[in-house]
Amino acid sequence: MGIVHIVMFEFKEDATAEEIADVCSRMLMLKDQCLHPTAKTPYIKSGIGGKENSPEGLTGGLTHIFVVEFENEEDRKYYLEKDPAHLAFVKSIGGVVKKAQVVDFTPGVF
């Protein structure tokens, strides 16, 4: 059973539209840039995201949401702890992202 990883960003007030677009583009590119350590092929099952557009007004300042799906816990663990592409991305966004919130779940597990 897969693992769904949801990442939500709030950008700093002085972040430009270009900087925001760059972070978002690079977040989406991780799907192809993150390679399995032994197979050397992409291991993220799916990756989508975009600008928040809910009419409910309950975002708490979070403006951009991304959903990444992993096949298993081992792939998620590698992504979070060792994948050089992901770690470099995380390190690079501190000047633009004010807040990041992450939640994960396994579909059907309550």
Biopython code that builds the backbone (N, CA, C, O; Angstrom):
import numpy as np
from Bio.PDB.StructureBuilder import StructureBuilder

atoms = [
    (1, "MET", "N", (0.842, -1.175, 0.000)),
    (1, "MET", "CA", (0.000, 0.000, 0.000)),
    (1, "MET", "C", (0.887, 1.238, 0.000)),
    (1, "MET", "O", (1.862, 1.294, 0.750)),
    (2, "GLY", "N", (0.575, 2.215, -0.812)),
    (2, "GLY", "CA", (1.387, 3.409, -0.954)),
    (2, "GLY", "C", (1.254, 4.386, 0.200)),
    (2, "GLY", "O", (0.413, 4.227, 1.084)),
    (3, "ILE", "N", (2.098, 5.390, 0.169)),
    (3, "ILE", "CA", (2.085, 6.457, 1.162)),
    (3, "ILE", "C", (1.906, 7.782, 0.426)),
    (3, "ILE", "O", (2.623, 8.072, -0.532)),
    (4, "VAL", "N", (0.951, 8.576, 0.882)),
    (4, "VAL", "CA", (0.700, 9.890, 0.303)),
    (4, "VAL", "C", (1.356, 10.934, 1.209)),
    (4, "VAL", "O", (1.135, 10.953, 2.419)),
    (5, "HIS", "N", (2.157, 11.792, 0.603)),
    (5, "HIS", "CA", (2.956, 12.814, 1.294)),
    (5, "HIS", "C", (2.468, 14.172, 0.791)),
    (5, "HIS", "O", (2.611, 14.484, -0.391)),
    (6, "ILE", "N", (1.894, 14.976, 1.680)),
    (6, "ILE", "CA", (1.343, 16.272, 1.291)),
    (6, "ILE", "C", (2.213, 17.371, 1.883)),
    (6, "ILE", "O", (2.461, 17.401, 3.088)),
    (7, "VAL", "N", (2.674, 18.274, 1.021)),
    (7, "VAL", "CA", (3.528, 19.383, 1.423)),
    (7, "VAL", "C", (2.797, 20.677, 1.091)),
    (7, "VAL", "O", (2.315, 20.860, -0.027)),
    (8, "MET", "N", (2.719, 21.582, 2.084)),
    (8, "MET", "CA", (2.030, 22.853, 1.889)),
    (8, "MET", "C", (2.970, 23.988, 2.262)),
    (8, "MET", "O", (3.627, 23.942, 3.302)),
    (9, "PHE", "N", (3.032, 25.019, 1.405)),
    (9, "PHE", "CA", (3.923, 26.146, 1.623)),
    (9, "PHE", "C", (3.161, 27.439, 1.832)),
    (9, "PHE", "O", (2.117, 27.677, 1.225)),
    (10, "GLU", "N", (3.714, 28.272, 2.714)),
    (10, "GLU", "CA", (3.359, 29.685, 2.806)),
    (10, "GLU", "C", (4.646, 30.420, 2.475)),
    (10, "GLU", "O", (5.683, 30.168, 3.088)),
    (11, "PHE", "N", (4.586, 31.318, 1.519)),
    (11, "PHE", "CA", (5.780, 32.044, 1.100)),
    (11, "PHE", "C", (5.921, 33.350, 1.866)),
    (11, "PHE", "O", (4.937, 33.937, 2.316)),
    (12, "LYS", "N", (7.156, 33.788, 2.003)),
    (12, "LYS", "CA", (7.438, 35.052, 2.680)),
    (12, "LYS", "C", (6.780, 36.195, 1.907)),
    (12, "LYS", "O", (6.625, 36.127, 0.688)),
    (13, "GLU", "N", (6.398, 37.241, 2.632)),
    (13, "GLU", "CA", (5.696, 38.375, 2.035)),
    (13, "GLU", "C", (6.499, 39.038, 0.913)),
    (13, "GLU", "O", (5.921, 39.545, -0.048)),
    (14, "ASP", "N", (7.820, 39.035, 1.034)),
    (14, "ASP", "CA", (8.643, 39.688, 0.015)),
    (14, "ASP", "C", (9.073, 38.742, -1.118)),
    (14, "ASP", "O", (9.859, 39.130, -1.982)),
    (15, "ALA", "N", (8.564, 37.511, -1.113)),
    (15, "ALA", "CA", (8.890, 36.581, -2.205)),
    (15, "ALA", "C", (8.246, 37.075, -3.498)),
    (15, "ALA", "O", (7.069, 37.434, -3.521)),
    (16, "THR", "N", (9.023, 37.088, -4.560)),
    (16, "THR", "CA", (8.490, 37.536, -5.850)),
    (16, "THR", "C", (7.726, 36.398, -6.518)),
    (16, "THR", "O", (7.875, 35.233, -6.149)),
    (17, "ALA", "N", (6.911, 36.752, -7.499)),
    (17, "ALA", "CA", (6.171, 35.749, -8.264)),
    (17, "ALA", "C", (7.135, 34.785, -8.947)),
    (17, "ALA", "O", (6.849, 33.593, -9.062)),
    (18, "GLU", "N", (8.260, 35.294, -9.393)),
    (18, "GLU", "CA", (9.257, 34.451, -10.065)),
    (18, "GLU", "C", (9.876, 33.459, -9.083)),
    (18, "GLU", "O", (10.083, 32.294, -9.422)),
    (19, "GLU", "N", (10.171, 33.918, -7.870)),
    (19, "GLU", "CA", (10.739, 33.020, -6.865)),
    (19, "GLU", "C", (9.744, 31.931, -6.479)),
    (19, "GLU", "O", (10.119, 30.770, -6.319)),
    (20, "ILE", "N", (8.495, 32.301, -6.333)),
    (20, "ILE", "CA", (7.453, 31.321, -5.996)),
    (20, "ILE", "C", (7.306, 30.306, -7.115)),
    (20, "ILE", "O", (7.233, 29.104, -6.860)),
    (21, "ALA", "N", (7.261, 30.783, -8.356)),
    (21, "ALA", "CA", (7.141, 29.877, -9.504)),
    (21, "ALA", "C", (8.338, 28.932, -9.578)),
    (21, "ALA", "O", (8.187, 27.756, -9.909)),
    (22, "ASP", "N", (9.522, 29.448, -9.269)),
    (22, "ASP", "CA", (10.727, 28.622, -9.295)),
    (22, "ASP", "C", (10.649, 27.503, -8.256)),
    (22, "ASP", "O", (10.929, 26.346, -8.571)),
    (23, "VAL", "N", (10.274, 27.838, -7.025)),
    (23, "VAL", "CA", (10.155, 26.817, -5.978)),
    (23, "VAL", "C", (9.123, 25.767, -6.387)),
    (23, "VAL", "O", (9.363, 24.567, -6.247)),
    (24, "CYS", "N", (7.990, 26.215, -6.886)),
    (24, "CYS", "CA", (6.929, 25.278, -7.275)),
    (24, "CYS", "C", (7.373, 24.369, -8.416)),
    (24, "CYS", "O", (7.127, 23.163, -8.385)),
    (25, "SER", "N", (8.018, 24.940, -9.409)),
    (25, "SER", "CA", (8.512, 24.137, -10.535)),
    (25, "SER", "C", (9.519, 23.096, -10.074)),
    (25, "SER", "O", (9.472, 21.937, -10.486)),
    (26, "ARG", "N", (10.434, 23.531, -9.208)),
    (26, "ARG", "CA", (11.457, 22.603, -8.725)),
    (26, "ARG", "C", (10.858, 21.520, -7.827)),
    (26, "ARG", "O", (11.329, 20.382, -7.832)),
    (27, "MET", "N", (9.826, 21.864, -7.058)),
    (27, "MET", "CA", (9.147, 20.845, -6.246)),
    (27, "MET", "C", (8.543, 19.779, -7.159)),
    (27, "MET", "O", (8.671, 18.587, -6.882)),
    (28, "LEU", "N", (7.899, 20.188, -8.223)),
    (28, "LEU", "CA", (7.289, 19.234, -9.148)),
    (28, "LEU", "C", (8.342, 18.415, -9.909)),
    (28, "LEU", "O", (8.092, 17.261, -10.258)),
    (29, "MET", "N", (9.499, 18.998, -10.162)),
    (29, "MET", "CA", (10.559, 18.286, -10.876)),
    (29, "MET", "C", (11.197, 17.180, -10.046)),
    (29, "MET", "O", (11.860, 16.300, -10.595)),
    (30, "LEU", "N", (11.004, 17.214, -8.727)),
    (30, "LEU", "CA", (11.586, 16.172, -7.885)),
    (30, "LEU", "C", (11.111, 14.782, -8.301)),
    (30, "LEU", "O", (11.836, 13.802, -8.128)),
    (31, "LYS", "N", (9.907, 14.691, -8.845)),
    (31, "LYS", "CA", (9.378, 13.390, -9.279)),
    (31, "LYS", "C", (10.344, 12.696, -10.248)),
    (31, "LYS", "O", (10.507, 11.477, -10.205)),
    (32, "ASP", "N", (10.969, 13.473, -11.106)),
    (32, "ASP", "CA", (11.892, 12.897, -12.089)),
    (32, "ASP", "C", (13.355, 12.954, -11.640)),
    (32, "ASP", "O", (14.183, 12.188, -12.131)),
    (33, "GLN", "N", (13.669, 13.845, -10.724)),
    (33, "GLN", "CA", (15.058, 14.011, -10.285)),
    (33, "GLN", "C", (15.454, 13.074, -9.150)),
    (33, "GLN", "O", (16.635, 12.762, -8.992)),
    (34, "CYS", "N", (14.492, 12.627, -8.366)),
    (34, "CYS", "CA", (14.799, 11.724, -7.254)),
    (34, "CYS", "C", (14.939, 10.308, -7.795)),
    (34, "CYS", "O", (13.980, 9.723, -8.297)),
    (35, "LEU", "N", (16.143, 9.769, -7.686)),
    (35, "LEU", "CA", (16.440, 8.458, -8.249)),
    (35, "LEU", "C", (16.673, 7.437, -7.143)),
    (35, "LEU", "O", (17.300, 7.726, -6.124)),
    (36, "HIS", "N", (16.154, 6.243, -7.372)),
    (36, "HIS", "CA", (16.337, 5.141, -6.423)),
    (36, "HIS", "C", (17.833, 4.866, -6.288)),
    (36, "HIS", "O", (18.548, 4.851, -7.291)),
    (37, "PRO", "N", (18.317, 4.650, -5.063)),
    (37, "PRO", "CA", (19.769, 4.518, -4.855)),
    (37, "PRO", "C", (20.416, 3.335, -5.568)),
    (37, "PRO", "O", (21.599, 3.401, -5.903)),
    (38, "THR", "N", (19.688, 2.274, -5.804)),
    (38, "THR", "CA", (20.299, 1.133, -6.497)),
    (38, "THR", "C", (19.822, 1.014, -7.943)),
    (38, "THR", "O", (20.625, 0.727, -8.831)),
    (39, "ALA", "N", (18.535, 1.228, -8.194)),
    (39, "ALA", "CA", (18.003, 1.101, -9.557)),
    (39, "ALA", "C", (18.360, 2.298, -10.429)),
    (39, "ALA", "O", (18.377, 2.191, -11.655)),
    (40, "LYS", "N", (18.649, 3.451, -9.794)),
    (40, "LYS", "CA", (18.991, 4.690, -10.506)),
    (40, "LYS", "C", (17.870, 5.148, -11.441)),
    (40, "LYS", "O", (18.130, 5.752, -12.482)),
    (41, "THR", "N", (16.631, 4.858, -11.068)),
    (41, "THR", "CA", (15.456, 5.301, -11.807)),
    (41, "THR", "C", (14.540, 6.057, -10.850)),
    (41, "THR", "O", (14.624, 5.863, -9.637)),
    (42, "PRO", "N", (13.668, 6.916, -11.375)),
    (42, "PRO", "CA", (12.744, 7.637, -10.499)),
    (42, "PRO", "C", (11.884, 6.669, -9.679)),
    (42, "PRO", "O", (11.414, 5.659, -10.203)),
    (43, "TYR", "N", (11.683, 6.973, -8.415)),
    (43, "TYR", "CA", (10.919, 6.091, -7.530)),
    (43, "TYR", "C", (9.664, 6.743, -6.972)),
    (43, "TYR", "O", (8.879, 6.072, -6.303)),
    (44, "ILE", "N", (9.451, 8.020, -7.225)),
    (44, "ILE", "CA", (8.218, 8.665, -6.784)),
    (44, "ILE", "C", (7.118, 8.254, -7.755)),
    (44, "ILE", "O", (7.233, 8.463, -8.963)),
    (45, "LYS", "N", (6.038, 7.662, -7.211)),
    (45, "LYS", "CA", (4.954, 7.161, -8.055)),
    (45, "LYS", "C", (4.209, 8.275, -8.769)),
    (45, "LYS", "O", (3.896, 8.159, -9.954)),
    (46, "SER", "N", (3.925, 9.356, -8.052)),
    (46, "SER", "CA", (3.237, 10.487, -8.660)),
    (46, "SER", "C", (3.564, 11.745, -7.888)),
    (46, "SER", "O", (3.902, 11.696, -6.706)),
    (47, "GLY", "N", (3.460, 12.867, -8.566)),
    (47, "GLY", "CA", (3.703, 14.154, -7.941)),
    (47, "GLY", "C", (2.898, 15.229, -8.649)),
    (47, "GLY", "O", (3.075, 15.463, -9.845)),
    (48, "ILE", "N", (2.018, 15.877, -7.910)),
    (48, "ILE", "CA", (1.193, 16.942, -8.472)),
    (48, "ILE", "C", (1.149, 18.104, -7.484)),
    (48, "ILE", "O", (1.503, 17.950, -6.316)),
    (49, "GLY", "N", (0.725, 19.235, -7.949)),
    (49, "GLY", "CA", (0.590, 20.358, -7.036)),
    (49, "GLY", "C", (0.171, 21.615, -7.746)),
    (49, "GLY", "O", (0.100, 21.667, -8.974)),
    (50, "GLY", "N", (-0.109, 22.639, -6.943)),
    (50, "GLY", "CA", (-0.499, 23.912, -7.508)),
    (50, "GLY", "C", (-0.896, 24.898, -6.428)),
    (50, "GLY", "O", (-0.713, 24.657, -5.235)),
    (51, "LYS", "N", (-1.446, 26.016, -6.879)),
    (51, "LYS", "CA", (-1.858, 27.090, -5.980)),
    (51, "LYS", "C", (-3.199, 26.751, -5.344)),
    (51, "LYS", "O", (-4.125, 26.300, -6.019)),
    (52, "GLU", "N", (-3.288, 26.971, -4.061)),
    (52, "GLU", "CA", (-4.504, 26.728, -3.290)),
    (52, "GLU", "C", (-5.638, 27.575, -3.860)),
    (52, "GLU", "O", (-5.435, 28.739, -4.206)),
    (53, "ASN", "N", (-6.844, 26.985, -3.959)),
    (53, "ASN", "CA", (-7.973, 27.767, -4.465)),
    (53, "ASN", "C", (-9.288, 27.435, -3.764)),
    (53, "ASN", "O", (-10.358, 27.590, -4.353)),
    (54, "SER", "N", (-9.221, 26.988, -2.535)),
    (54, "SER", "CA", (-10.437, 26.645, -1.793)),
    (54, "SER", "C", (-11.228, 27.904, -1.435)),
    (54, "SER", "O", (-10.641, 28.892, -0.992)),
    (55, "PRO", "N", (-12.545, 27.884, -1.619)),
    (55, "PRO", "CA", (-13.369, 29.032, -1.233)),
    (55, "PRO", "C", (-13.693, 29.070, 0.263)),
    (55, "PRO", "O", (-14.352, 30.003, 0.722)),
    (56, "GLU", "N", (-13.244, 28.076, 1.029)),
    (56, "GLU", "CA", (-13.600, 27.975, 2.442)),
    (56, "GLU", "C", (-12.838, 28.932, 3.354)),
    (56, "GLU", "O", (-13.309, 29.234, 4.451)),
    (57, "GLY", "N", (-11.681, 29.410, 2.929)),
    (57, "GLY", "CA", (-10.918, 30.347, 3.730)),
    (57, "GLY", "C", (-10.291, 29.738, 4.972)),
    (57, "GLY", "O", (-10.156, 30.415, 5.991)),
    (58, "LEU", "N", (-9.909, 28.481, 4.902)),
    (58, "LEU", "CA", (-9.358, 27.788, 6.065)),
    (58, "LEU", "C", (-7.904, 27.367, 5.866)),
    (58, "LEU", "O", (-7.453, 26.405, 6.488)),
    (59, "THR", "N", (-7.175, 28.062, 5.020)),
    (59, "THR", "CA", (-5.815, 27.636, 4.682)),
    (59, "THR", "C", (-4.762, 28.022, 5.705)),
    (59, "THR", "O", (-3.670, 27.452, 5.705)),
    (60, "GLY", "N", (-5.060, 28.964, 6.567)),
    (60, "GLY", "CA", (-4.074, 29.391, 7.557)),
    (60, "GLY", "C", (-2.822, 29.977, 6.939)),
    (60, "GLY", "O", (-1.740, 29.872, 7.517)),
    (61, "GLY", "N", (-2.948, 30.592, 5.771)),
    (61, "GLY", "CA", (-1.804, 31.210, 5.114)),
    (61, "GLY", "C", (-1.081, 30.314, 4.118)),
    (61, "GLY", "O", (-0.242, 30.795, 3.356)),
    (62, "LEU", "N", (-1.384, 29.038, 4.109)),
    (62, "LEU", "CA", (-0.737, 28.122, 3.159)),
    (62, "LEU", "C", (-1.311, 28.375, 1.762)),
    (62, "LEU", "O", (-2.527, 28.399, 1.575)),
    (63, "THR", "N", (-0.431, 28.559, 0.798)),
    (63, "THR", "CA", (-0.890, 28.981, -0.529)),
    (63, "THR", "C", (-0.609, 27.993, -1.657)),
    (63, "THR", "O", (-1.249, 28.065, -2.706)),
    (64, "HIS", "N", (0.329, 27.080, -1.462)),
    (64, "HIS", "CA", (0.699, 26.138, -2.523)),
    (64, "HIS", "C", (0.795, 24.743, -1.929)),
    (64, "HIS", "O", (1.428, 24.539, -0.893)),
    (65, "ILE", "N", (0.160, 23.786, -2.594)),
    (65, "ILE", "CA", (0.042, 22.431, -2.051)),
    (65, "ILE", "C", (0.561, 21.429, -3.079)),
    (65, "ILE", "O", (0.301, 21.543, -4.277)),
    (66, "PHE", "N", (1.304, 20.444, -2.570)),
    (66, "PHE", "CA", (1.878, 19.400, -3.426)),
    (66, "PHE", "C", (1.579, 18.037, -2.814)),
    (66, "PHE", "O", (1.625, 17.862, -1.596)),
    (67, "VAL", "N", (1.274, 17.079, -3.679)),
    (67, "VAL", "CA", (0.975, 15.724, -3.239)),
    (67, "VAL", "C", (1.934, 14.778, -3.957)),
    (67, "VAL", "O", (1.976, 14.718, -5.186)),
    (68, "VAL", "N", (2.697, 14.045, -3.160)),
    (68, "VAL", "CA", (3.691, 13.098, -3.667)),
    (68, "VAL", "C", (3.300, 11.725, -3.162)),
    (68, "VAL", "O", (2.913, 11.576, -2.003)),
    (69, "GLU", "N", (3.398, 10.720, -4.018)),
    (69, "GLU", "CA", (3.044, 9.364, -3.602)),
    (69, "GLU", "C", (4.252, 8.444, -3.711)),
    (69, "GLU", "O", (4.956, 8.414, -4.721)),
    (70, "PHE", "N", (4.465, 7.697, -2.635)),
    (70, "PHE", "CA", (5.541, 6.711, -2.588)),
    (70, "PHE", "C", (4.947, 5.311, -2.570)),
    (70, "PHE", "O", (3.842, 5.103, -2.071)),
    (71, "GLU", "N", (5.678, 4.364, -3.112)),
    (71, "GLU", "CA", (5.244, 2.966, -3.136)),
    (71, "GLU", "C", (5.268, 2.354, -1.741)),
    (71, "GLU", "O", (4.407, 1.546, -1.393)),
    (72, "ASN", "N", (6.275, 2.749, -0.936)),
    (72, "ASN", "CA", (6.449, 2.087, 0.360)),
    (72, "ASN", "C", (7.225, 2.982, 1.331)),
    (72, "ASN", "O", (7.714, 4.051, 0.966)),
    (73, "GLU", "N", (7.321, 2.517, 2.557)),
    (73, "GLU", "CA", (8.002, 3.267, 3.614)),
    (73, "GLU", "C", (9.496, 3.441, 3.316)),
    (73, "GLU", "O", (10.075, 4.477, 3.643)),
    (74, "GLU", "N", (10.110, 2.452, 2.708)),
    (74, "GLU", "CA", (11.540, 2.551, 2.405)),
    (74, "GLU", "C", (11.817, 3.707, 1.453)),
    (74, "GLU", "O", (12.781, 4.451, 1.636)),
    (75, "ASP", "N", (10.966, 3.860, 0.429)),
    (75, "ASP", "CA", (11.156, 4.955, -0.519)),
    (75, "ASP", "C", (10.948, 6.304, 0.158)),
    (75, "ASP", "O", (11.711, 7.239, -0.083)),
    (76, "ARG", "N", (9.925, 6.416, 1.002)),
    (76, "ARG", "CA", (9.698, 7.678, 1.714)),
    (76, "ARG", "C", (10.881, 7.999, 2.621)),
    (76, "ARG", "O", (11.343, 9.139, 2.663)),
    (77, "LYS", "N", (11.362, 7.014, 3.335)),
    (77, "LYS", "CA", (12.482, 7.216, 4.249)),
    (77, "LYS", "C", (13.723, 7.695, 3.486)),
    (77, "LYS", "O", (14.409, 8.614, 3.931)),
    (78, "TYR", "N", (14.005, 7.074, 2.348)),
    (78, "TYR", "CA", (15.150, 7.500, 1.548)),
    (78, "TYR", "C", (14.963, 8.951, 1.084)),
    (78, "TYR", "O", (15.891, 9.755, 1.170)),
    (79, "TYR", "N", (13.788, 9.277, 0.603)),
    (79, "TYR", "CA", (13.469, 10.628, 0.140)),
    (79, "TYR", "C", (13.706, 11.659, 1.242)),
    (79, "TYR", "O", (14.339, 12.689, 1.009)),
    (80, "LEU", "N", (13.203, 11.383, 2.429)),
    (80, "LEU", "CA", (13.290, 12.335, 3.531)),
    (80, "LEU", "C", (14.690, 12.457, 4.116)),
    (80, "LEU", "O", (15.096, 13.544, 4.528)),
    (81, "GLU", "N", (15.424, 11.370, 4.157)),
    (81, "GLU", "CA", (16.692, 11.359, 4.878)),
    (81, "GLU", "C", (17.948, 11.367, 4.027)),
    (81, "GLU", "O", (18.994, 11.830, 4.484)),
    (82, "LYS", "N", (17.870, 10.857, 2.778)),
    (82, "LYS", "CA", (19.117, 10.665, 2.031)),
    (82, "LYS", "C", (19.111, 11.156, 0.591)),
    (82, "LYS", "O", (20.178, 11.419, 0.037)),
    (83, "ASP", "N", (17.956, 11.287, -0.027)),
    (83, "ASP", "CA", (17.938, 11.621, -1.450)),
    (83, "ASP", "C", (18.602, 12.983, -1.682)),
    (83, "ASP", "O", (18.108, 13.995, -1.187)),
    (84, "PRO", "N", (19.717, 13.025, -2.429)),
    (84, "PRO", "CA", (20.435, 14.286, -2.601)),
    (84, "PRO", "C", (19.615, 15.365, -3.313)),
    (84, "PRO", "O", (19.756, 16.547, -2.997)),
    (85, "ALA", "N", (18.775, 14.986, -4.253)),
    (85, "ALA", "CA", (17.958, 15.977, -4.963)),
    (85, "ALA", "C", (16.949, 16.617, -4.007)),
    (85, "ALA", "O", (16.776, 17.835, -4.012)),
    (86, "HIS", "N", (16.288, 15.802, -3.191)),
    (86, "HIS", "CA", (15.310, 16.335, -2.242)),
    (86, "HIS", "C", (15.991, 17.178, -1.169)),
    (86, "HIS", "O", (15.514, 18.266, -0.844)),
    (87, "LEU", "N", (17.091, 16.694, -0.620)),
    (87, "LEU", "CA", (17.785, 17.430, 0.433)),
    (87, "LEU", "C", (18.298, 18.779, -0.075)),
    (87, "LEU", "O", (18.240, 19.773, 0.649)),
    (88, "ALA", "N", (18.794, 18.821, -1.298)),
    (88, "ALA", "CA", (19.263, 20.079, -1.884)),
    (88, "ALA", "C", (18.094, 21.040, -2.090)),
    (88, "ALA", "O", (18.227, 22.242, -1.856)),
    (89, "PHE", "N", (16.956, 20.514, -2.525)),
    (89, "PHE", "CA", (15.762, 21.352, -2.695)),
    (89, "PHE", "C", (15.359, 21.974, -1.363)),
    (89, "PHE", "O", (15.152, 23.185, -1.281)),
    (90, "VAL", "N", (15.248, 21.161, -0.327)),
    (90, "VAL", "CA", (14.842, 21.653, 0.992)),
    (90, "VAL", "C", (15.793, 22.750, 1.469)),
    (90, "VAL", "O", (15.356, 23.776, 1.991)),
    (91, "LYS", "N", (17.067, 22.530, 1.290)),
    (91, "LYS", "CA", (18.070, 23.504, 1.721)),
    (91, "LYS", "C", (17.948, 24.824, 0.954)),
    (91, "LYS", "O", (18.261, 25.887, 1.490)),
    (92, "SER", "N", (17.497, 24.753, -0.287)),
    (92, "SER", "CA", (17.474, 25.931, -1.163)),
    (92, "SER", "C", (16.274, 26.851, -0.968)),
    (92, "SER", "O", (16.299, 27.978, -1.463)),
    (93, "ILE", "N", (15.234, 26.424, -0.275)),
    (93, "ILE", "CA", (13.996, 27.213, -0.243)),
    (93, "ILE", "C", (13.834, 28.083, 0.999)),
    (93, "ILE", "O", (12.857, 28.826, 1.099)),
    (94, "GLY", "N", (14.757, 28.010, 1.936)),
    (94, "GLY", "CA", (14.630, 28.738, 3.188)),
    (94, "GLY", "C", (14.491, 30.246, 3.042)),
    (94, "GLY", "O", (13.847, 30.883, 3.876)),
    (95, "GLY", "N", (15.072, 30.825, 2.016)),
    (95, "GLY", "CA", (14.986, 32.262, 1.831)),
    (95, "GLY", "C", (13.657, 32.742, 1.294)),
    (95, "GLY", "O", (13.379, 33.941, 1.307)),
    (96, "VAL", "N", (12.831, 31.823, 0.820)),
    (96, "VAL", "CA", (11.573, 32.186, 0.165)),
    (96, "VAL", "C", (10.351, 31.656, 0.918)),
    (96, "VAL", "O", (9.304, 32.302, 0.937)),
    (97, "VAL", "N", (10.483, 30.495, 1.528)),
    (97, "VAL", "CA", (9.348, 29.860, 2.207)),
    (97, "VAL", "C", (9.292, 30.315, 3.658)),
    (97, "VAL", "O", (10.264, 30.185, 4.402)),
    (98, "LYS", "N", (8.150, 30.846, 4.043)),
    (98, "LYS", "CA", (7.928, 31.289, 5.419)),
    (98, "LYS", "C", (7.562, 30.108, 6.305)),
    (98, "LYS", "O", (8.023, 30.011, 7.442)),
    (99, "LYS", "N", (6.730, 29.210, 5.782)),
    (99, "LYS", "CA", (6.256, 28.077, 6.561)),
    (99, "LYS", "C", (6.014, 26.901, 5.618)),
    (99, "LYS", "O", (5.477, 27.058, 4.521)),
    (100, "ALA", "N", (6.420, 25.735, 6.070)),
    (100, "ALA", "CA", (6.113, 24.494, 5.355)),
    (100, "ALA", "C", (5.398, 23.575, 6.334)),
    (100, "ALA", "O", (5.802, 23.438, 7.488)),
    (101, "GLN", "N", (4.353, 22.963, 5.866)),
    (101, "GLN", "CA", (3.620, 21.996, 6.677)),
    (101, "GLN", "C", (3.521, 20.709, 5.876)),
    (101, "GLN", "O", (3.241, 20.727, 4.677)),
    (102, "VAL", "N", (3.755, 19.595, 6.551)),
    (102, "VAL", "CA", (3.758, 18.302, 5.870)),
    (102, "VAL", "C", (2.885, 17.323, 6.638)),
    (102, "VAL", "O", (2.969, 17.229, 7.862)),
    (103, "VAL", "N", (2.049, 16.598, 5.911)),
    (103, "VAL", "CA", (1.270, 15.507, 6.491)),
    (103, "VAL", "C", (1.351, 14.320, 5.535)),
    (103, "VAL", "O", (1.372, 14.488, 4.316)),
    (104, "ASP", "N", (1.395, 13.139, 6.098)),
    (104, "ASP", "CA", (1.423, 11.902, 5.315)),
    (104, "ASP", "C", (0.297, 10.996, 5.776)),
    (104, "ASP", "O", (-0.160, 11.086, 6.915)),
    (105, "PHE", "N", (-0.149, 10.117, 4.876)),
    (105, "PHE", "CA", (-1.105, 9.096, 5.280)),
    (105, "PHE", "C", (-1.014, 7.919, 4.327)),
    (105, "PHE", "O", (-0.536, 8.035, 3.198)),
    (106, "THR", "N", (-1.488, 6.783, 4.818)),
    (106, "THR", "CA", (-1.616, 5.592, 3.988)),
    (106, "THR", "C", (-3.101, 5.432, 3.681)),
    (106, "THR", "O", (-3.908, 5.285, 4.599)),
    (107, "PRO", "N", (-3.472, 5.460, 2.394)),
    (107, "PRO", "CA", (-4.884, 5.360, 2.042)),
    (107, "PRO", "C", (-5.565, 4.143, 2.674)),
    (107, "PRO", "O", (-5.053, 3.024, 2.629)),
    (108, "GLY", "N", (-6.710, 4.395, 3.250)),
    (108, "GLY", "CA", (-7.511, 3.323, 3.841)),
    (108, "GLY", "C", (-7.147, 2.926, 5.254)),
    (108, "GLY", "O", (-7.842, 2.113, 5.863)),
    (109, "VAL", "N", (-6.060, 3.487, 5.795)),
    (109, "VAL", "CA", (-5.670, 3.157, 7.158)),
    (109, "VAL", "C", (-6.205, 4.247, 8.086)),
    (109, "VAL", "O", (-5.839, 5.417, 7.969)),
    (110, "PHE", "N", (-7.076, 3.841, 9.008)),
    (110, "PHE", "CA", (-7.731, 4.805, 9.892)),
    (110, "PHE", "C", (-7.272, 4.636, 11.324)),
    (110, "PHE", "O", (-7.722, 5.367, 12.207)),
]
sb = StructureBuilder()
sb.init_structure("model")
sb.init_model(0)
sb.init_chain("A")
sb.init_seg("    ")
for serial, (resi, resn, name, xyz) in enumerate(atoms, 1):
    if name == "N":
        sb.init_residue(resn, " ", resi, " ")
    sb.init_atom(name, np.array(xyz, "f"), 0.0, 1.0, " ", f" {name:<3s}", serial, name[0])
structure = sb.get_structure()
